[in-house]
Amino acid sequence: VFSDHRNLQNLLILTAIKADRTRVMEYINRLDNYDAPDIANIAIGSELFEEAFAIFKKFEVNTSAIQVLIEHIKNLDRAYEFAERCNEPAVWSQLAKAQLSDNLVKESIDSFIKAGDPSAYMDVVATSHKTGSWEDLVRYLQMARKKAREAYIESELIYAYAKTNRYADLEEFISNPNHADISKIGDRCFDNGLYEPARILYNNVANYGRLAITLVHLKEFQ
């Protein structure tokens, strides 16, 4: 008679959480008419993380479900499998941030690209610099540039091209309209001994004083 009664379903699950934890998963799976987010959060408070995950997954609150896998169950492999299965940008984005904080740069960038999310570009750039993940950074910044025409993103993309010896891509990029600080990136390349890309950049902004010393370093005396 009461099988669809929301308050009774809530009460049954909450009582089980307090009195008989082994029954909670069974009730979660059998019942359909309870206040899912509230019950899930109470389950998290009682450290019933698998049960909380099961609730969020059942009611397709996927961003909360992956959050439980990442923050409480602490299993990034399962989080990746879950993200693949539901394939939602917001879910990929959460996974990407967790992978980045674990210095899994390639995996993180793959996830950010699947999410189409350029929002964490400062963190991605900083971590990629730290780990020397230049090729992966190029892929991320190419995606980010399509979504957000920020001077910082475009400048970092030029530097990443320089670090990966992609001079043709670099020349093509700076020959088109862009928001990058080319002179500053030229100085950065020069200071780090990347004289060939520095030559290309100084040439582009007609900084002949710096171009001359760069050519000296390249031994192009002619």
Disulfide bonds with the S-S distance in Angstrom:
none
